[in-house]
Amino acid sequence: MTGRLWFALLAGHLAWSLHLMVSYYLAARACAAETGDTGELWTLRHAATIAAAALTLAGAATSWSHPEGSRRRAGSRAASLGSQAPGADTATGAPAGGRVAPERHFLARVLFPLNATFLCAILATGATNLFLPPCA
């Protein structure tokens, strides 16, 4: 498995997990503060949401643009013409002739919706920071 696939596999999950932990920590800190929810804590909670969403979007973009998933998406026209996809041997480690290992193709295709699911979870968690006070 290539490094790009590992990144696409782990980006959304790690971003969601870290975002959840940071959000809980900042909410507990805002509740414990005598002054309540300060502007600094409010900004940090939203910055954590934006950073987690950006990391998840990067993982989704990586899985979408991965050569082993996009080669099949781009159409099997090149394969039907008998031409080899550029960089099949060196960039992706695929065998000659542009064939893709089935497990890599599966991962490249399934990681985009997986990262999209994690992005929805991050945005749902971040939306509560917009509408609810941390000690509610």
C-alpha positions, 0 to 999 in steps of 0.5 A: 500500500502506498503512502498516499493511500495510508494518508487517505485511510488515516486522515479523516479518522485521526482528524475526527478523533483529535477534533472530538478530544480537543472540543471536549477539552476546550468545552471543559476549560470554558466551563471551569473558567470563572469568566465563562466562554472567552473569545479565545476559547471560542476561536480555538474551538472553531479553529480546531473544526476548520483544521480537522475539516481541512485535514479530512478534505485533504484525505478525500482529495488524495483518495479521489486523485489517487492514480489507482482509483482515477485510472479506472474512473478516467475510463477504461478507454486507454486500457481498451486501446492497449496503452499503458497508463503513465507512471504505472510501474514507477509511481504506483507500483502497478504491474505493467499494462496499467493493471491495478491491484484489486485491494488498492483499487478498492481502497482508492475508491472507498476512501473518498466516501469514508472521508466524506462521512468523517467530514460530516461528523466533524462539521456536525460536532463543530456546528454545536459549537456555533449554536450551544454554549459549552456548559449547556 
